[in-house]
Amino acid sequence: MNPVVEAVVARLRERSEASRNAYLSRVDAAGEEARLRGPARTGLACANLAHGFAASPAADKLDLRGSVKPGVAIVTSYNDMLSAHQPYETYPGELKAAVRAAGGVAQVAGGVPAMCDGITQGRAGMELSLYSREVIAMSTAIALSHDMFDAALLLGVCDKIVPGLLIGALHFGHLPALFVPAGPMTSGLPNKVKARTRQRFAEGGIGRGEMLDAEASSYHSPGTCTFYGTANSNQVVVEVMGLHLPGATFVNPRTELRQALTAAAGRRAVELTAHGPEYTPVGHVVDERAVVNGMVALLATGGSTNHTMHLVAIAAAAGIDLRWDDFAALSKVVPLLTRIYPNGQADVNHFQAAGGMPVLIGELLDAGLLDRDVLTVAGRGLDHYRSEPELKEGEPVWRERAQGSTDLDVLRPAADPFSADGGIHMVDGNLGRAVTKVSAVRPEHQVVQAPAKVFDDQYGLLRAFEAGELDGQDFVAVIRYQGPSANGMPELHKLTPPMAVLQDRGQHVAIVTDGRMSGASGKVPSAIHLSPEAAKGGPIGLVRDGDPIRLDAAAGTLTLLVTDEELARREPQGAPLPDDRWVGTGRELFAAFRRTAGPAERGAGIFAMNGVYGVNGEG
């Protein structure tokens, strides 16, 4: 094992000892009760149980009345508006049949909301996006709270859905839990063409009709969007953490292999229950080593910056105290092995064709960057995930991949990476701590020193761009009051096309914000998730137009070049919208979330989890 990786795991264990032990004591007590009692539903009184199977088909009703077959919960994020989740329409029937064949009985226990940041970009609904993770976690808990189940199959793909489902499942940590992916849509409009078309639209070179045609050619069918944003980062992280079946991540929807893998997940869920041959509670799968493995995979692929929050919150749900310092330490030793858009021109289908997850995991294992001795839903040991699935007589079989990457422009060996360190860096200084994604930023743009231009939302910058007020000058755009407590920390992707236009004209520009730009963060250097945020008194609220700011992603520094004495004289400018004006699109329902949201570096959560941190991130 790489000594830095070992040290991070050791530090996590030491820091989390009390909270992790308390968590595991609850998990193990519930697991022992399950083993002694039999299927969970047998502990219900007759009236309770009758409610639980009243609508079931006759055969399932007989099984649910009995005390032998384990019950499997299906928790689904299906809707037919979102391409990533539309394939889940047929999964419940497929999974029920597979579970029945394996000697269990499955029910759809509940649904969770699934919103799309791609639809809500630049709209008021985006201000609910991060909060939806907590709603999904609570919805998962409600689905599992009926105490009818011995395992869970989690159907989710995209941004907040996977973290929310996992956080909820970890609060039922004695249950096995498998994610069942849906896969990416087939490739559409090449990413290079799409990016160029967006810039032309931002410059006024094409109209809405041509822009819409281009977008519709890119996002064109069921399945996950094919760029490497948060949705596909979710899939990589979850597989490396051992929560998918090996190689299941990037198989396209509605293919024979996809259907076979879905059925295999249903059968495997039965085997992993406390009444099967390989009891594998999710609370034991997600341990310190699995969390670090997920971080390594994220860094090695230049994945979504959202996971600097999501992984912190997921770890906390398992009693593990993960911090940005751990990301910073790993980012210095984890090489960048992939170039997937926006970090390159290839999409996830090209990555899959080049060797995909088996090659990536194998390279990281051989380099000593992943801990192989972990518990997974495929069994003990991450070496299971060097294998790739193929169909044999209609069933999936796994074989270890004999060759490495077949496209070194997309996926490289650890001995010859795209860069020696990971695609995500931490920066800090007198403005606070932030995250920067360097994998898509050219080296010559990774250091910017320029005067600040301050805005209280992204629309102010867009108006200035359209008026020509940003032309011909170097500047650092400071967009404040965009953090979790201000307005839910929306993604600010509307900033990327105009800032890219200015950068391409030769201007030195950068972005500093307490908001998000996520997995699709592009080629403009950006320090995001700045913590503490302006709404909580962060120094970003003291920045004035013209103040010099230096962002050095390579050195890991973010500095407001103003004296401490001058800052001490200043009062914050601007303010988040008060609750009585933060209304519309349902936002008023989430005012309590704003009041309780923790800082970005502590996961931006709204509730305490397993003793790791308290409300507002304290403790």
MARDRENDO-627950 format. One record per residue (C-alpha): x, y negated, z negated. Coordinates in steps of 0.5 Angstrom, whole numbers, plus 500, padded with zeros to 3 digits. Each point is the difference from the previous one (the first is absolute). Last residue first. Example, Ala and Ser with C-alpha at 12.3 -4.5 7.8 and 13.67 -1.06 7.14 Angstrom:
<atoms>
527502486 498507498 
</atoms>
This chain:
<atoms>
463462466 496495504 498501507 494495500 497506496 505505497 506504503 502507499 495502495 496505504 498494505 498493498 495497505 500495505 506502505 504496503 506505500 504498495 504496505 494497503 498497493 494502496 493499502 495499494 497493502 500501507 496507499 495496496 498496506 499506504 493499501 501493503 503503506 494503503 502497506 498493497 503497494 506497497 497493499 497502494 506504498 505494500 504500507 508501498 504494499 504495503 506497497 504502494 503495495 507497501 505498495 503507498 501501508 505494500 504502494 500507503 503497506 497501507 503505505 494505500 504507500 498507503 505505499 501507502 507499504 497503506 494496500 503494499 494495499 502493498 495494499 501492501 495496497 497496506 493501498 499502492 501506496 497500493 494505501 506505503 502500493 495505497 495497496 495506500 496497506 507499504 502507499 505503496 502504504 501499508 496505503 504498507 507497502 499500507 505500506 496500507 501506504 493503497 497502494 495506502 501504494 497494495 500493501 498498493 499494496 505497495 503496506 507498503 500501508 506498504 502496506 507498504 497497506 503503507 493500504 500508498 499498493 495495501 496505504 501505494 497495495 494499505 499508500 501502493 496495496 494503502 502506496 499497493 498506496 495498495 503500493 493500496 499493500 504497494 501505495 503505505 504495504 498495506 501493496 506499504 502500507 508497501 502499507 507500500 503495505 504498506 497495505 498499508 493502499 496500493 495494501 498503507 493499498 499507501 505502496 498495494 493503501 503507499 504498494 494497496 496507502 505504496 498497494 503495495 505497504 507498499 506498505 506502497 507497503 505505503 505506498 498507504 504506499 497506503 499497507 507502503 499507497 494501504 494501496 495506501 504505495 501494495 493500496 501495495 497501493 500494494 502498494 500493497 501494502 507499497 503506503 497507502 500504506 498507501 502504507 496504504 503504506 505504497 507500500 505503505 497497506 497504506 503506497 506505502 501505495 493499497 498503507 496495505 492500502 498495505 505498505 503507498 495504503 500507500 501500492 503506497 499507503 498507496 494498497 498504495 494504501 493499498 494504502 493497501 494504502 497501507 504506503 506497498 500492500 506496497 502497494 507497499 505502494 505495497 494499495 500506496 507498498 497495496 500506494 494503496 494502504 496497506 497495496 506498497 504501494 507497500 507503501 502496506 502494498 501495506 506496501 505506500 502499507 497506502 494499497 499493504 502503506 495506499 494495498 501496506 501506505 493504497 497493500 500498507 504504505 501495506 493502502 497497493 504494500 497499507 493501498 502495494 502494505 506498503 502493502 504499493 499497493 493498502 500506503 504506498 507500499 502505495 506503496 501494496 506502495 498500492 506498496 499493499 492500500 500505494 503495495 495495503 494505499 501501493 501493498 493499503 497504494 497507499 498502493 497507501 494502496 496503506 496494502 506496499 503503505 495499505 500493498 507499501 499504507 495495502 504494499 506501503 496504505 497494503 507499503 498505505 505504503 507499502 501508501 506501495 497495495 493504500 503507500 504498494 494497496 496506501 506504498 501496494 492501498 501508501 506500495 497496495 494504500 494501505 499507501 499501492 494495500 497504506 499506497 503506503 498507498 503505505 496507500 493497499 495498494 504494498 499498507 506500505 497506504 493496501 503494503 505504505 493503503 498493502 507497502 500506505 493498503 503493501 507503503 496504505 495494502 507496501 503505504 494501505 500493501 494495498 505495497 507499501 505504496 505495496 499502493 499507500 507502500 500504493 494500497 499493497 501498492 507502500 503493498 503500507 493501503 497494496 506495502 499502508 493499500 499494496 506497504 495502506 494496497 505494497 503498507 504504505 496499506 495506503 494497497 497506497 495505503 494499505 501496506 502494504 504495495 505498505 496500506 495496496 505495498 502499507 493499502 499495495 506496501 498499508 493498498 502495494 504496505 508501502 506495500 497496494 507501496 496505495 497504506 507500503 503503493 494505500 502502507 507501498 499504494 495505504 504501506 506502495 495504496 498504506 493500502 497507497 503506497 496505497 496499494 503502493 499506496 494501495 503502494 498505494 503498494 500505495 499500492 501505495 496498494 503499493 502493502 493498500 502492499 505502505 494501505 498493499 507497502 501505506 493498503 502492499 507501503 497504506 494495501 504493499 503500507 498506504 499508500 495503496 497507498 502502494 498508498 499501493 501506495 497503495 493496500 493500497 502495494 496494503 505495499 504502507 496495504 500495495 507500499 501500508 495494500 505497494 506501505 496497506 498494496 507499498 503500507 494496502 504494496 505500505 495499506 495495497 504494502 500503507 492499500 501492501 503501507 507499502 501508501 493503498 500505506 507502500 500501492 495505501 495502494 499507498 495501494 500506496 496506501 497505495 500508498 500503507 499507497 505506501 499507498 506505499 502507502 505498506 494501505 496495496 505495500 501500508 493500501 499494495 506496503 497501507 494497498 503495496 505498506 495498505 499493499 507499498 502498507 497493499 505499494 506497504 496497506 496496495 492499501 498507500 501500492 503506496 504498494 499507497 501504493 499507501 499504494 502507499 497505496 503506497 496507502 499504494 494497495 494501504 495495501 504496505 501506504 493501500 499493502 505501506 496505503 494497499 502493503 501495495 495494498 499503493 507502499 503494495 493499497 499507498 507500497 498494495 493503498 504507499 505497495 507499503 506503498 499505506 501494505 508500498 501507503 503505495 500498493 507502498 504497506 496494500 502499492 507501502 500495505 496495496 505500495 506500505 497494503 499496493 507502498 503498507 498493499 502499493 507503502 500495506 499494496 505502495 505502504 499495506 507496499 504506499 497504506 500494504 507498499 502508501 496499507 504494502 507503498 499506504 498496506 506496498 504506500 498503506 498507499 
</atoms>
